[in-house]
């Protein structure tokens, strides 16, 4: 058989494969795990009805969902060798920048004597810790959602997945439990909690995502 004939024979019936994707079932499980951990360990906010009537609660949720979505987008790109990561990185930077700017403007418009209370709230010492704790519950399913991907840089991919788990955890925490509502508080302490989850994810990714 000639070489060209062999190639043609091997090529018969070949179909393009779909790019690997994150597993939405695992991501749903991550959200459920974070929510259950919150209910069991921290408990729901005293007046759950506030969720439907308080816009600031939903604004917190929008911020953390955007962080989680951007981090998952980044993880997806990092899990496809050769894919560019510029767009998700810019998206995350813009979301963070808008939050910090909003928080800064809010502080600037707050009377000087009230700025510290506006920034620290009542729970700044435990906010980041709680988000990190909940992210540990969401972390395993979030990492499992990427099992079909092939990251060539395990630590950055782990960082992205850790940020996603942190964003998922912060969403559950902000909507269902946390009483704080100022933009300055959220932009600072929520972001630090999510960043801590990203750091844990980067460390875990060096081992869990290695080929």
C-alpha positions in Angstrom: 0.0 0.0 0.0 1.3 3.4 -0.9 1.8 6.0 1.8 -0.9 8.3 0.4 -3.4 5.4 0.3 -2.5 4.5 3.9 -3.1 8.1 5.0 -6.5 8.2 3.2 -7.5 4.9 4.8 -6.6 6.2 8.3 -8.5 9.4 7.7 -11.8 7.7 6.8 -14.5 8.4 9.4 -12.5 10.9 11.4 -14.6 13.7 12.9 -13.4 16.9 14.7 -13.6 16.6 18.5 -15.2 19.2 20.7 -12.9 21.2 22.9 -12.7 20.0 26.5 -15.0 22.0 28.8 -15.5 22.5 32.5 -18.0 20.1 34.0 -21.2 22.1 34.9 -22.4 19.3 37.2 -19.2 19.7 39.4 -19.6 23.4 39.4 -23.2 23.1 40.6 -21.9 20.7 43.3 -19.3 23.3 44.3 -22.1 25.9 44.8 -24.2 23.4 46.8 -21.2 22.3 48.9 -20.4 26.0 49.8 -24.0 26.6 50.6 -24.4 23.6 52.8 -21.2 24.4 54.7 -22.4 27.9 55.3 -25.8 26.7 56.7 -24.1 24.1 58.9 -21.2 26.1 60.2 -22.3 29.7 60.1 -26.0 29.7 59.6 -28.3 31.8 57.5 -28.8 35.6 58.0 -31.5 36.4 60.7 -34.0 37.8 58.2 -33.8 35.8 55.0 -36.4 38.0 53.4 -33.9 40.8 53.2 -32.3 39.0 50.2 -35.3 39.9 48.1 -35.6 43.5 49.2 -32.1 44.8 49.7 -30.2 45.8 46.5 -26.8 45.9 48.2 -27.0 42.2 48.8 -27.5 41.5 45.1 -24.7 43.9 44.2 -22.3 41.9 46.4 -23.5 38.8 44.6 -23.0 40.3 41.2 -19.4 41.1 42.1 -18.5 37.7 43.4 -20.3 35.9 40.6 -18.3 38.0 38.0 -15.1 37.0 39.8 -16.1 33.4 39.8 -17.1 33.5 36.2 -13.9 35.3 35.1 -11.8 32.8 37.0 -13.5 29.9 35.4 -13.0 31.4 32.0 -9.3 31.8 32.8 -9.1 28.2 34.1 -10.7 27.0 30.8 -8.2 28.9 28.7 -5.3 27.7 30.8 -6.6 24.1 30.4 -6.3 24.3 26.6 -2.6 24.3 25.6 -1.9 27.3 23.4 -5.1 29.2 24.2 -4.7 32.9 24.9 -5.5 34.1 28.4 -5.5 37.8 27.8 -9.2 38.3 27.6 -10.2 36.6 30.9 -7.3 38.2 32.7 -8.4 41.7 31.5 -12.0 40.9 32.5 -10.9 40.0 36.0 -8.8 43.1 36.2 -11.7 45.3 35.1 -14.1 43.7 37.6 -11.7 44.2 40.4 -10.8 47.7 39.3 -14.5 48.8 39.2 -15.0 47.3 42.7 -12.0 49.2 44.1 -13.0 52.4 42.4 -16.6 52.1 43.7 -15.3 51.5 47.2 -12.9 54.4 47.0 -15.5 56.8 45.8 -17.9 55.6 48.5 -15.2 56.2 51.2 -14.5 59.7 49.7 -18.1 60.6 50.0 -18.5 59.3 53.5 -17.9 61.8 56.4 -14.4 61.5 57.7 -15.5 60.3 61.1 -17.4 57.4 59.6 -14.9 56.2 57.0 -13.2 53.6 59.2 -16.5 52.1 60.3 -17.6 52.0 56.7 -14.5 50.2 55.6 -14.1 47.8 58.5 -17.7 47.1 59.2 -18.3 44.8 62.1 -16.9 41.6 60.7 -13.6 42.5 58.9 -11.6 40.2 61.1 -13.6 37.1 60.2 -14.9 37.8 56.6 -11.8 36.6 54.7 -11.4 33.6 57.0 -15.1 32.6 56.5 -14.8 32.9 52.7 -11.6 30.8 52.7 -13.3 28.2 54.8 -16.3 27.9 52.5 -14.0 27.9 49.5 -12.4 24.7 50.8 -15.8 23.0 50.6 -16.2 24.3 47.1 -12.6 23.6 46.1 -12.7 19.8 45.4 -15.7 19.9 43.0 -14.3 23.0 41.3 -11.0 21.2 40.6 -12.9 18.1 39.5 -14.8 20.2 37.0 -11.5 20.7 35.2 -10.5 17.0 35.0 -11.0 16.9 31.2 -8.7 19.9 30.6 -5.0 19.7 30.0 -3.2 22.6 31.7 0.5 23.0 30.9 0.9 25.4 33.8 -0.5 23.7 36.9 0.1 26.5 39.4 -1.6 29.3 37.4 -4.5 26.9 36.5 -4.8 26.0 40.2 -4.8 29.7 41.0 -7.7 30.3 38.6 -9.7 27.4 40.0 -9.0 28.6 43.5 -10.3 32.1 42.7 -13.4 30.4 41.2 -14.0 28.4 44.3 -13.4 31.6 46.4 -15.9 33.5 44.2 -18.5 30.7 44.6 -18.0 30.7 48.4 -18.1 34.5 48.6 -21.4 34.5 46.7 -23.0 32.1 49.2 -21.5 34.0 52.1 -22.5 37.4 50.9 -26.1 36.6 49.9 -27.0 34.2 52.6 -25.1 35.2 55.7 -22.9 38.4 55.7 -24.6 41.6 57.2 -22.0 44.0 55.6 -23.1 45.9 52.6 -20.7 48.8 51.8 -18.7 48.7 48.6 -15.5 49.5 50.4 -15.9 46.5 52.7 -16.7 44.1 49.9 -14.0 45.4 47.6 -11.4 44.9 50.4 -12.3 42.0 52.6 -14.2 39.8 50.1 -11.4 40.3 47.6 -8.8 39.3 50.2 -10.8 36.1 51.1 -11.1 35.2 47.4 -7.4 35.9 46.8 -6.5 33.6 49.7 -8.6 30.9 48.1 -6.6 31.5 44.9 -3.3 31.1 46.7 -4.4 27.8 48.2 -5.6 26.7 44.7 -2.2 27.6 43.2 -0.5 25.5 45.7 -2.9 22.6 45.2 -2.7 22.9 41.5 1.0 22.2 41.5 0.1 18.6 42.6 -3.5 18.0 41.6 -3.2 19.3 38.0 0.2 17.8 37.2 0.1 15.4 34.3 
